[in-house]
Amino acid sequence: MGYQERVDLIKASNIEFSRIFGRGLGPYVDPLFGFDIVSFDSDIGVPDGISCKDFILEKYGARAVELVIQLIGGE
């Protein structure tokens, strides 16, 4: 994903991210490096031994998982 595509995705995802997670997207993204999943994982309190994906699915739902996958550049 190129720089402009990242910027566009960040802009398009900001409101939904805030609505789902109750926090802004800004601290977790950089237009050059993308979404900082490690920092996000820590901030939302993913327990040891549980995948971030499973934790997000259980606590926030399937759309939240889809959004994070998009932000990290997955399919």
PDB file with SEQRES, HELIX, SHEET and CRYST1 records, atoms N, CA, C and O in Angstrom:
SEQRES   1 A   75  MET GLY TYR GLN GLU ARG VAL ASP LEU ILE LYS ALA SER          
SEQRES   2 A   75  ASN ILE GLU PHE SER ARG ILE PHE GLY ARG GLY LEU GLY          
SEQRES   3 A   75  PRO TYR VAL ASP PRO LEU PHE GLY PHE ASP ILE VAL SER          
SEQRES   4 A   75  PHE ASP SER ASP ILE GLY VAL PRO ASP GLY ILE SER CYS          
SEQRES   5 A   75  LYS ASP PHE ILE LEU GLU LYS TYR GLY ALA ARG ALA VAL          
SEQRES   6 A   75  GLU LEU VAL ILE GLN LEU ILE GLY GLY GLU                      
HELIX    1 AA1 TYR A    3  PHE A   21  1                                  19    
HELIX    2 AA2 GLY A   26  TYR A   28  5                                   3    
HELIX    3 AA3 ILE A   37  ILE A   44  1                                   8    
HELIX    4 AA4 CYS A   52  TYR A   60  1                                   9    
HELIX    5 AA5 ALA A   62  LEU A   71  1                                  10    
SHEET    1 AA1 2 VAL A  29  ASP A  30  0                                        
SHEET    2 AA1 2 GLY A  34  PHE A  35 -1                                        
CRYST1    1.000    1.000    1.000  90.00  90.00  90.00 P 1           1          
ATOM      1  N   MET A   1       0.854  -1.176   0.000  1.00  0.00           N  
ATOM      2  CA  MET A   1       0.000   0.000   0.000  1.00  0.00           C  
ATOM      3  C   MET A   1       0.895   1.232   0.000  1.00  0.00           C  
ATOM      4  O   MET A   1       1.826   1.342   0.797  1.00  0.00           O  
ATOM      5  N   GLY A   2       0.599   2.143  -0.897  1.00  0.00           N  
ATOM      6  CA  GLY A   2       1.379   3.354  -1.010  1.00  0.00           C  
ATOM      7  C   GLY A   2       0.979   4.421   0.000  1.00  0.00           C  
ATOM      8  O   GLY A   2      -0.012   4.286   0.718  1.00  0.00           O  
ATOM      9  N   TYR A   3       1.766   5.468   0.036  1.00  0.00           N  
ATOM     10  CA  TYR A   3       1.560   6.561   0.998  1.00  0.00           C  
ATOM     11  C   TYR A   3       0.152   7.135   0.901  1.00  0.00           C  
ATOM     12  O   TYR A   3      -0.542   7.229   1.913  1.00  0.00           O  
ATOM     13  N   GLN A   4      -0.281   7.521  -0.295  1.00  0.00           N  
ATOM     14  CA  GLN A   4      -1.587   8.165  -0.436  1.00  0.00           C  
ATOM     15  C   GLN A   4      -2.723   7.217  -0.073  1.00  0.00           C  
ATOM     16  O   GLN A   4      -3.727   7.636   0.503  1.00  0.00           O  
ATOM     17  N   GLU A   5      -2.565   5.954  -0.406  1.00  0.00           N  
ATOM     18  CA  GLU A   5      -3.588   4.979  -0.035  1.00  0.00           C  
ATOM     19  C   GLU A   5      -3.694   4.847   1.483  1.00  0.00           C  
ATOM     20  O   GLU A   5      -4.796   4.725   2.018  1.00  0.00           O  
ATOM     21  N   ARG A   6      -2.553   4.872   2.181  1.00  0.00           N  
ATOM     22  CA  ARG A   6      -2.567   4.821   3.646  1.00  0.00           C  
ATOM     23  C   ARG A   6      -3.276   6.044   4.223  1.00  0.00           C  
ATOM     24  O   ARG A   6      -4.107   5.925   5.123  1.00  0.00           O  
ATOM     25  N   VAL A   7      -2.937   7.219   3.696  1.00  0.00           N  
ATOM     26  CA  VAL A   7      -3.562   8.454   4.174  1.00  0.00           C  
ATOM     27  C   VAL A   7      -5.072   8.394   3.961  1.00  0.00           C  
ATOM     28  O   VAL A   7      -5.837   8.740   4.861  1.00  0.00           O  
ATOM     29  N   ASP A   8      -5.503   7.962   2.793  1.00  0.00           N  
ATOM     30  CA  ASP A   8      -6.933   7.861   2.492  1.00  0.00           C  
ATOM     31  C   ASP A   8      -7.626   6.868   3.421  1.00  0.00           C  
ATOM     32  O   ASP A   8      -8.726   7.139   3.904  1.00  0.00           O  
ATOM     33  N   LEU A   9      -7.002   5.736   3.672  1.00  0.00           N  
ATOM     34  CA  LEU A   9      -7.579   4.731   4.563  1.00  0.00           C  
ATOM     35  C   LEU A   9      -7.688   5.269   5.984  1.00  0.00           C  
ATOM     36  O   LEU A   9      -8.702   5.064   6.652  1.00  0.00           O  
ATOM     37  N   ILE A  10      -6.658   5.947   6.440  1.00  0.00           N  
ATOM     38  CA  ILE A  10      -6.674   6.526   7.787  1.00  0.00           C  
ATOM     39  C   ILE A  10      -7.815   7.529   7.916  1.00  0.00           C  
ATOM     40  O   ILE A  10      -8.564   7.497   8.892  1.00  0.00           O  
ATOM     41  N   LYS A  11      -7.946   8.407   6.947  1.00  0.00           N  
ATOM     42  CA  LYS A  11      -9.021   9.399   6.975  1.00  0.00           C  
ATOM     43  C   LYS A  11     -10.389   8.731   6.970  1.00  0.00           C  
ATOM     44  O   LYS A  11     -11.279   9.127   7.723  1.00  0.00           O  
ATOM     45  N   ALA A  12     -10.559   7.724   6.127  1.00  0.00           N  
ATOM     46  CA  ALA A  12     -11.847   7.050   6.000  1.00  0.00           C  
ATOM     47  C   ALA A  12     -12.192   6.215   7.236  1.00  0.00           C  
ATOM     48  O   ALA A  12     -13.370   5.987   7.510  1.00  0.00           O  
ATOM     49  N   SER A  13     -11.206   5.765   7.969  1.00  0.00           N  
ATOM     50  CA  SER A  13     -11.421   4.858   9.091  1.00  0.00           C  
ATOM     51  C   SER A  13     -11.509   5.545  10.438  1.00  0.00           C  
ATOM     52  O   SER A  13     -11.936   4.924  11.412  1.00  0.00           O  
ATOM     53  N   ASN A  14     -11.124   6.792  10.525  1.00  0.00           N  
ATOM     54  CA  ASN A  14     -10.976   7.465  11.810  1.00  0.00           C  
ATOM     55  C   ASN A  14     -12.259   7.490  12.643  1.00  0.00           C  
ATOM     56  O   ASN A  14     -12.228   7.147  13.824  1.00  0.00           O  
ATOM     57  N   ILE A  15     -13.365   7.882  12.057  1.00  0.00           N  
ATOM     58  CA  ILE A  15     -14.614   7.996  12.818  1.00  0.00           C  
ATOM     59  C   ILE A  15     -15.093   6.625  13.281  1.00  0.00           C  
ATOM     60  O   ILE A  15     -15.482   6.454  14.436  1.00  0.00           O  
ATOM     61  N   GLU A  16     -15.062   5.658  12.383  1.00  0.00           N  
ATOM     62  CA  GLU A  16     -15.506   4.317  12.760  1.00  0.00           C  
ATOM     63  C   GLU A  16     -14.611   3.716  13.834  1.00  0.00           C  
ATOM     64  O   GLU A  16     -15.104   3.085  14.769  1.00  0.00           O  
ATOM     65  N   PHE A  17     -13.308   3.903  13.711  1.00  0.00           N  
ATOM     66  CA  PHE A  17     -12.358   3.409  14.707  1.00  0.00           C  
ATOM     67  C   PHE A  17     -12.675   4.015  16.074  1.00  0.00           C  
ATOM     68  O   PHE A  17     -12.717   3.304  17.078  1.00  0.00           O  
ATOM     69  N   SER A  18     -12.894   5.315  16.108  1.00  0.00           N  
ATOM     70  CA  SER A  18     -13.214   6.000  17.367  1.00  0.00           C  
ATOM     71  C   SER A  18     -14.520   5.485  17.963  1.00  0.00           C  
ATOM     72  O   SER A  18     -14.622   5.299  19.176  1.00  0.00           O  
ATOM     73  N   ARG A  19     -15.509   5.257  17.120  1.00  0.00           N  
ATOM     74  CA  ARG A  19     -16.801   4.764  17.582  1.00  0.00           C  
ATOM     75  C   ARG A  19     -16.669   3.358  18.172  1.00  0.00           C  
ATOM     76  O   ARG A  19     -17.256   3.062  19.213  1.00  0.00           O  
ATOM     77  N   ILE A  20     -15.907   2.504  17.513  1.00  0.00           N  
ATOM     78  CA  ILE A  20     -15.774   1.119  17.968  1.00  0.00           C  
ATOM     79  C   ILE A  20     -14.902   1.011  19.213  1.00  0.00           C  
ATOM     80  O   ILE A  20     -15.279   0.358  20.186  1.00  0.00           O  
ATOM     81  N   PHE A  21     -13.734   1.655  19.180  1.00  0.00           N  
ATOM     82  CA  PHE A  21     -12.745   1.443  20.236  1.00  0.00           C  
ATOM     83  C   PHE A  21     -12.743   2.525  21.317  1.00  0.00           C  
ATOM     84  O   PHE A  21     -12.070   2.380  22.337  1.00  0.00           O  
ATOM     85  N   GLY A  22     -13.488   3.602  21.101  1.00  0.00           N  
ATOM     86  CA  GLY A  22     -13.553   4.649  22.112  1.00  0.00           C  
ATOM     87  C   GLY A  22     -12.261   5.425  22.279  1.00  0.00           C  
ATOM     88  O   GLY A  22     -11.991   5.978  23.344  1.00  0.00           O  
ATOM     89  N   ARG A  23     -11.475   5.462  21.234  1.00  0.00           N  
ATOM     90  CA  ARG A  23     -10.195   6.190  21.241  1.00  0.00           C  
ATOM     91  C   ARG A  23      -9.877   6.580  19.810  1.00  0.00           C  
ATOM     92  O   ARG A  23     -10.329   5.941  18.860  1.00  0.00           O  
ATOM     93  N   GLY A  24      -9.104   7.623  19.672  1.00  0.00           N  
ATOM     94  CA  GLY A  24      -8.722   8.096  18.348  1.00  0.00           C  
ATOM     95  C   GLY A  24      -7.731   7.166  17.669  1.00  0.00           C  
ATOM     96  O   GLY A  24      -6.992   6.430  18.323  1.00  0.00           O  
ATOM     97  N   LEU A  25      -7.731   7.213  16.379  1.00  0.00           N  
ATOM     98  CA  LEU A  25      -6.830   6.402  15.567  1.00  0.00           C  
ATOM     99  C   LEU A  25      -5.429   7.011  15.484  1.00  0.00           C  
ATOM    100  O   LEU A  25      -4.446   6.296  15.286  1.00  0.00           O  
ATOM    101  N   GLY A  26      -5.345   8.314  15.635  1.00  0.00           N  
ATOM    102  CA  GLY A  26      -4.095   9.049  15.445  1.00  0.00           C  
ATOM    103  C   GLY A  26      -2.855   8.487  16.120  1.00  0.00           C  
ATOM    104  O   GLY A  26      -1.816   8.389  15.469  1.00  0.00           O  
ATOM    105  N   PRO A  27      -2.912   8.113  17.395  1.00  0.00           N  
ATOM    106  CA  PRO A  27      -1.700   7.619  18.054  1.00  0.00           C  
ATOM    107  C   PRO A  27      -1.163   6.305  17.493  1.00  0.00           C  
ATOM    108  O   PRO A  27      -0.031   5.920  17.785  1.00  0.00           O  
ATOM    109  N   TYR A  28      -1.966   5.624  16.695  1.00  0.00           N  
ATOM    110  CA  TYR A  28      -1.583   4.294  16.221  1.00  0.00           C  
ATOM    111  C   TYR A  28      -1.175   4.246  14.753  1.00  0.00           C  
ATOM    112  O   TYR A  28      -0.853   3.175  14.237  1.00  0.00           O  
ATOM    113  N   VAL A  29      -1.185   5.378  14.084  1.00  0.00           N  
ATOM    114  CA  VAL A  29      -0.865   5.349  12.660  1.00  0.00           C  
ATOM    115  C   VAL A  29       0.212   6.345  12.284  1.00  0.00           C  
ATOM    116  O   VAL A  29       0.378   7.397  12.901  1.00  0.00           O  
ATOM    117  N   ASP A  30       0.928   5.968  11.255  1.00  0.00           N  
ATOM    118  CA  ASP A  30       1.918   6.822  10.632  1.00  0.00           C  
ATOM    119  C   ASP A  30       1.758   6.612   9.133  1.00  0.00           C  
ATOM    120  O   ASP A  30       1.756   5.469   8.676  1.00  0.00           O  
ATOM    121  N   PRO A  31       1.622   7.686   8.354  1.00  0.00           N  
ATOM    122  CA  PRO A  31       1.410   7.520   6.915  1.00  0.00           C  
ATOM    123  C   PRO A  31       2.510   6.725   6.207  1.00  0.00           C  
ATOM    124  O   PRO A  31       2.254   6.090   5.184  1.00  0.00           O  
ATOM    125  N   LEU A  32       3.702   6.756   6.733  1.00  0.00           N  
ATOM    126  CA  LEU A  32       4.795   6.008   6.096  1.00  0.00           C  
ATOM    127  C   LEU A  32       4.877   4.570   6.582  1.00  0.00           C  
ATOM    128  O   LEU A  32       5.174   3.668   5.798  1.00  0.00           O  
ATOM    129  N   PHE A  33       4.619   4.346   7.862  1.00  0.00           N  
ATOM    130  CA  PHE A  33       4.827   3.020   8.441  1.00  0.00           C  
ATOM    131  C   PHE A  33       3.535   2.267   8.715  1.00  0.00           C  
ATOM    132  O   PHE A  33       3.576   1.069   8.994  1.00  0.00           O  
ATOM    133  N   GLY A  34       2.406   2.927   8.645  1.00  0.00           N  
ATOM    134  CA  GLY A  34       1.123   2.260   8.822  1.00  0.00           C  
ATOM    135  C   GLY A  34       0.674   2.155  10.264  1.00  0.00           C  
ATOM    136  O   GLY A  34       1.051   2.964  11.111  1.00  0.00           O  
ATOM    137  N   PHE A  35      -0.134   1.146  10.526  1.00  0.00           N  
ATOM    138  CA  PHE A  35      -0.783   0.949  11.822  1.00  0.00           C  
ATOM    139  C   PHE A  35       0.159   0.246  12.790  1.00  0.00           C  
ATOM    140  O   PHE A  35       0.756  -0.775  12.449  1.00  0.00           O  
ATOM    141  N   ASP A  36       0.295   0.790  13.997  1.00  0.00           N  
ATOM    142  CA  ASP A  36       1.172   0.223  15.027  1.00  0.00           C  
ATOM    143  C   ASP A  36       0.360  -0.750  15.880  1.00  0.00           C  
ATOM    144  O   ASP A  36      -0.175  -0.383  16.926  1.00  0.00           O  
ATOM    145  N   ILE A  37       0.279  -1.978  15.422  1.00  0.00           N  
ATOM    146  CA  ILE A  37      -0.533  -2.990  16.102  1.00  0.00           C  
ATOM    147  C   ILE A  37       0.022  -3.313  17.479  1.00  0.00           C  
ATOM    148  O   ILE A  37      -0.749  -3.647  18.379  1.00  0.00           O  
ATOM    149  N   VAL A  38       1.316  -3.226  17.671  1.00  0.00           N  
ATOM    150  CA  VAL A  38       1.917  -3.556  18.971  1.00  0.00           C  
ATOM    151  C   VAL A  38       1.466  -2.554  20.032  1.00  0.00           C  
ATOM    152  O   VAL A  38       1.075  -2.942  21.132  1.00  0.00           O  
ATOM    153  N   SER A  39       1.522  -1.285  19.703  1.00  0.00           N  
ATOM    154  CA  SER A  39       1.080  -0.246  20.637  1.00  0.00           C  
ATOM    155  C   SER A  39      -0.417  -0.360  20.902  1.00  0.00           C  
ATOM    156  O   SER A  39      -0.858  -0.250  22.046  1.00  0.00           O  
ATOM    157  N   PHE A  40      -1.195  -0.580  19.851  1.00  0.00           N  
ATOM    158  CA  PHE A  40      -2.636  -0.721  19.990  1.00  0.00           C  
ATOM    159  C   PHE A  40      -2.970  -1.917  20.875  1.00  0.00           C  
ATOM    160  O   PHE A  40      -3.798  -1.807  21.780  1.00  0.00           O  
ATOM    161  N   ASP A  41      -2.332  -3.055  20.620  1.00  0.00           N  
ATOM    162  CA  ASP A  41      -2.510  -4.278  21.396  1.00  0.00           C  
ATOM    163  C   ASP A  41      -2.287  -3.997  22.886  1.00  0.00           C  
ATOM    164  O   ASP A  41      -3.070  -4.429  23.733  1.00  0.00           O  
ATOM    165  N   SER A  42      -1.239  -3.287  23.182  1.00  0.00           N  
ATOM    166  CA  SER A  42      -0.918  -2.951  24.569  1.00  0.00           C  
ATOM    167  C   SER A  42      -1.977  -2.033  25.179  1.00  0.00           C  
ATOM    168  O   SER A  42      -2.418  -2.250  26.307  1.00  0.00           O  
ATOM    169  N   ASP A  43      -2.377  -1.019  24.436  1.00  0.00           N  
ATOM    170  CA  ASP A  43      -3.328  -0.038  24.960  1.00  0.00           C  
ATOM    171  C   ASP A  43      -4.721  -0.605  25.201  1.00  0.00           C  
ATOM    172  O   ASP A  43      -5.414  -0.158  26.116  1.00  0.00           O  
ATOM    173  N   ILE A  44      -5.145  -1.579  24.400  1.00  0.00           N  
ATOM    174  CA  ILE A  44      -6.487  -2.138  24.628  1.00  0.00           C  
ATOM    175  C   ILE A  44      -6.458  -3.292  25.632  1.00  0.00           C  
ATOM    176  O   ILE A  44      -7.502  -3.842  25.983  1.00  0.00           O  
ATOM    177  N   GLY A  45      -5.267  -3.652  26.087  1.00  0.00           N  
ATOM    178  CA  GLY A  45      -5.146  -4.630  27.161  1.00  0.00           C  
ATOM    179  C   GLY A  45      -5.337  -6.080  26.764  1.00  0.00           C  
ATOM    180  O   GLY A  45      -5.983  -6.845  27.480  1.00  0.00           O  
ATOM    181  N   VAL A  46      -4.780  -6.457  25.632  1.00  0.00           N  
ATOM    182  CA  VAL A  46      -4.878  -7.859  25.214  1.00  0.00           C  
ATOM    183  C   VAL A  46      -4.093  -8.721  26.206  1.00  0.00           C  
ATOM    184  O   VAL A  46      -2.893  -8.519  26.388  1.00  0.00           O  
ATOM    185  N   PRO A  47      -4.766  -9.681  26.847  1.00  0.00           N  
ATOM    186  CA  PRO A  47      -4.075 -10.525  27.825  1.00  0.00           C  
ATOM    187  C   PRO A  47      -3.042 -11.448  27.177  1.00  0.00           C  
ATOM    188  O   PRO A  47      -3.169 -11.809  26.007  1.00  0.00           O  
ATOM    189  N   ASP A  48      -2.041 -11.816  27.931  1.00  0.00           N  
ATOM    190  CA  ASP A  48      -1.054 -12.789  27.459  1.00  0.00           C  
ATOM    191  C   ASP A  48      -1.764 -14.101  27.126  1.00  0.00           C  
ATOM    192  O   ASP A  48      -2.695 -14.512  27.818  1.00  0.00           O  
ATOM    193  N   GLY A  49      -1.316 -14.734  26.078  1.00  0.00           N  
ATOM    194  CA  GLY A  49      -1.853 -16.024  25.696  1.00  0.00           C  
ATOM    195  C   GLY A  49      -3.096 -15.962  24.821  1.00  0.00           C  
ATOM    196  O   GLY A  49      -3.619 -17.000  24.416  1.00  0.00           O  
ATOM    197  N   ILE A  50      -3.575 -14.757  24.525  1.00  0.00           N  
ATOM    198  CA  ILE A  50      -4.737 -14.587  23.652  1.00  0.00           C  
ATOM    199  C   ILE A  50      -4.308 -13.739  22.472  1.00  0.00           C  
ATOM    200  O   ILE A  50      -3.627 -12.728  22.645  1.00  0.00           O  
ATOM    201  N   SER A  51      -4.699 -14.142  21.277  1.00  0.00           N  
ATOM    202  CA  SER A  51      -4.323 -13.351  20.109  1.00  0.00           C  
ATOM    203  C   SER A  51      -5.091 -12.033  20.107  1.00  0.00           C  
ATOM    204  O   SER A  51      -6.211 -11.945  20.609  1.00  0.00           O  
ATOM    205  N   CYS A  52      -4.475 -11.039  19.544  1.00  0.00           N  
ATOM    206  CA  CYS A  52      -5.120  -9.734  19.421  1.00  0.00           C  
ATOM    207  C   CYS A  52      -6.422  -9.881  18.648  1.00  0.00           C  
ATOM    208  O   CYS A  52      -7.435  -9.291  19.023  1.00  0.00           O  
ATOM    209  N   LYS A  53      -6.406 -10.652  17.582  1.00  0.00           N  
ATOM    210  CA  LYS A  53      -7.600 -10.866  16.763  1.00  0.00           C  
ATOM    211  C   LYS A  53      -8.732 -11.463  17.589  1.00  0.00           C  
ATOM    212  O   LYS A  53      -9.861 -10.976  17.537  1.00  0.00           O  
ATOM    213  N   ASP A  54      -8.438 -12.511  18.350  1.00  0.00           N  
ATOM    214  CA  ASP A  54      -9.468 -13.155  19.165  1.00  0.00           C  
ATOM    215  C   ASP A  54     -10.006 -12.205  20.234  1.00  0.00           C  
ATOM    216  O   ASP A  54     -11.207 -12.188  20.504  1.00  0.00           O  
ATOM    217  N   PHE A  55      -9.135 -11.429  20.830  1.00  0.00           N  
ATOM    218  CA  PHE A  55      -9.558 -10.475  21.864  1.00  0.00           C  
ATOM    219  C   PHE A  55     -10.471  -9.407  21.269  1.00  0.00           C  
ATOM    220  O   PHE A  55     -11.518  -9.088  21.833  1.00  0.00           O  
ATOM    221  N   ILE A  56     -10.067  -8.862  20.132  1.00  0.00           N  
ATOM    222  CA  ILE A  56     -10.883  -7.828  19.483  1.00  0.00           C  
ATOM    223  C   ILE A  56     -12.231  -8.406  19.071  1.00  0.00           C  
ATOM    224  O   ILE A  56     -13.262  -7.761  19.260  1.00  0.00           O  
ATOM    225  N   LEU A  57     -12.237  -9.607  18.516  1.00  0.00           N  
ATOM    226  CA  LEU A  57     -13.492 -10.245  18.105  1.00  0.00           C  
ATOM    227  C   LEU A  57     -14.434 -10.400  19.294  1.00  0.00           C  
ATOM    228  O   LEU A  57     -15.618 -10.076  19.200  1.00  0.00           O  
ATOM    229  N   GLU A  58     -13.917 -10.888  20.392  1.00  0.00           N  
ATOM    230  CA  GLU A  58     -14.750 -11.124  21.568  1.00  0.00           C  
ATOM    231  C   GLU A  58     -15.243  -9.819  22.203  1.00  0.00           C  
ATOM    232  O   GLU A  58     -16.404  -9.720  22.601  1.00  0.00           O  
ATOM    233  N   LYS A  59     -14.374  -8.835  22.295  1.00  0.00           N  
ATOM    234  CA  LYS A  59     -14.731  -7.603  23.008  1.00  0.00           C  
ATOM    235  C   LYS A  59     -15.432  -6.561  22.131  1.00  0.00           C  
ATOM    236  O   LYS A  59     -16.319  -5.848  22.600  1.00  0.00           O  
ATOM    237  N   TYR A  60     -15.029  -6.473  20.846  1.00  0.00           N  
ATOM    238  CA  TYR A  60     -15.519  -5.395  19.993  1.00  0.00           C  
ATOM    239  C   TYR A  60     -16.324  -5.861  18.779  1.00  0.00           C  
ATOM    240  O   TYR A  60     -17.047  -5.063  18.182  1.00  0.00           O  
ATOM    241  N   GLY A  61     -16.216  -7.123  18.407  1.00  0.00           N  
ATOM    242  CA  GLY A  61     -17.003  -7.661  17.303  1.00  0.00           C  
ATOM    243  C   GLY A  61     -16.247  -7.829  15.997  1.00  0.00           C  
ATOM    244  O   GLY A  61     -15.102  -7.403  15.850  1.00  0.00           O  
ATOM    245  N   ALA A  62     -16.930  -8.467  15.055  1.00  0.00           N  
ATOM    246  CA  ALA A  62     -16.323  -8.833  13.775  1.00  0.00           C  
ATOM    247  C   ALA A  62     -15.916  -7.609  12.948  1.00  0.00           C  
ATOM    248  O   ALA A  62     -14.866  -7.625  12.307  1.00  0.00           O  
ATOM    249  N   ARG A  63     -16.723  -6.562  12.954  1.00  0.00           N  
ATOM    250  CA  ARG A  63     -16.368  -5.377  12.161  1.00  0.00           C  
ATOM    251  C   ARG A  63     -15.082  -4.744  12.682  1.00  0.00           C  
ATOM    252  O   ARG A  63     -14.293  -4.216  11.898  1.00  0.00           O  
ATOM    253  N   ALA A  64     -14.865  -4.791  13.984  1.00  0.00           N  
ATOM    254  CA  ALA A  64     -13.634  -4.250  14.560  1.00  0.00           C  
ATOM    255  C   ALA A  64     -12.421  -5.022  14.049  1.00  0.00           C  
ATOM    256  O   ALA A  64     -11.389  -4.428  13.736  1.00  0.00           O  
ATOM    257  N   VAL A  65     -12.545  -6.339  13.964  1.00  0.00           N  
ATOM    258  CA  VAL A  65     -11.462  -7.173  13.430  1.00  0.00           C  
ATOM    259  C   VAL A  65     -11.185  -6.792  11.981  1.00  0.00           C  
ATOM    260  O   VAL A  65     -10.030  -6.612  11.594  1.00  0.00           O  
ATOM    261  N   GLU A  66     -12.238  -6.670  11.181  1.00  0.00           N  
ATOM    262  CA  GLU A  66     -12.074  -6.297   9.776  1.00  0.00           C  
ATOM    263  C   GLU A  66     -11.361  -4.953   9.638  1.00  0.00           C  
ATOM    264  O   GLU A  66     -10.482  -4.793   8.792  1.00  0.00           O  
ATOM    265  N   LEU A  67     -11.741  -4.004  10.464  1.00  0.00           N  
ATOM    266  CA  LEU A  67     -11.141  -2.672  10.403  1.00  0.00           C  
ATOM    267  C   LEU A  67      -9.648  -2.722  10.730  1.00  0.00           C  
ATOM    268  O   LEU A  67      -8.841  -2.114  10.028  1.00  0.00           O  
ATOM    269  N   VAL A  68      -9.285  -3.430  11.768  1.00  0.00           N  
ATOM    270  CA  VAL A  68      -7.868  -3.535  12.147  1.00  0.00           C  
ATOM    271  C   VAL A  68      -7.082  -4.256  11.056  1.00  0.00           C  
ATOM    272  O   VAL A  68      -5.962  -3.856  10.736  1.00  0.00           O  
ATOM    273  N   ILE A  69      -7.643  -5.295  10.492  1.00  0.00           N  
ATOM    274  CA  ILE A  69      -6.966  -6.001   9.400  1.00  0.00           C  
ATOM    275  C   ILE A  69      -6.727  -5.062   8.218  1.00  0.00           C  
ATOM    276  O   ILE A  69      -5.649  -5.071   7.623  1.00  0.00           O  
ATOM    277  N   GLN A  70      -7.725  -4.258   7.883  1.00  0.00           N  
ATOM    278  CA  GLN A  70      -7.542  -3.270   6.817  1.00  0.00           C  
ATOM    279  C   GLN A  70      -6.414  -2.299   7.164  1.00  0.00           C  
ATOM    280  O   GLN A  70      -5.582  -1.975   6.317  1.00  0.00           O  
ATOM    281  N   LEU A  71      -6.394  -1.845   8.399  1.00  0.00           N  
ATOM    282  CA  LEU A  71      -5.390  -0.858   8.805  1.00  0.00           C  
ATOM    283  C   LEU A  71      -3.977  -1.412   8.790  1.00  0.00           C  
ATOM    284  O   LEU A  71      -3.027  -0.672   8.533  1.00  0.00           O  
ATOM    285  N   ILE A  72      -3.821  -2.693   9.058  1.00  0.00           N  
ATOM    286  CA  ILE A  72      -2.469  -3.267   9.025  1.00  0.00           C  
ATOM    287  C   ILE A  72      -2.090  -3.727   7.624  1.00  0.00           C  
ATOM    288  O   ILE A  72      -0.994  -4.240   7.400  1.00  0.00           O  
ATOM    289  N   GLY A  73      -3.018  -3.535   6.679  1.00  0.00           N  
ATOM    290  CA  GLY A  73      -2.703  -3.853   5.292  1.00  0.00           C  
ATOM    291  C   GLY A  73      -3.025  -5.256   4.884  1.00  0.00           C  
ATOM    292  O   GLY A  73      -2.531  -5.733   3.863  1.00  0.00           O  
ATOM    293  N   GLY A  74      -3.854  -5.941   5.666  1.00  0.00           N  
ATOM    294  CA  GLY A  74      -4.255  -7.296   5.319  1.00  0.00           C  
ATOM    295  C   GLY A  74      -5.453  -7.314   4.406  1.00  0.00           C  
ATOM    296  O   GLY A  74      -6.002  -6.271   4.049  1.00  0.00           O  
ATOM    297  N   GLU A  75      -5.842  -8.481   4.044  1.00  0.00           N  
ATOM    298  CA  GLU A  75      -6.997  -8.656   3.143  1.00  0.00           C  
ATOM    299  C   GLU A  75      -8.217  -9.037   3.937  1.00  0.00           C  
ATOM    300  O   GLU A  75      -9.291  -9.230   3.365  1.00  0.00           O  
TER     301      GLU A  75                                                      
END                                                                             
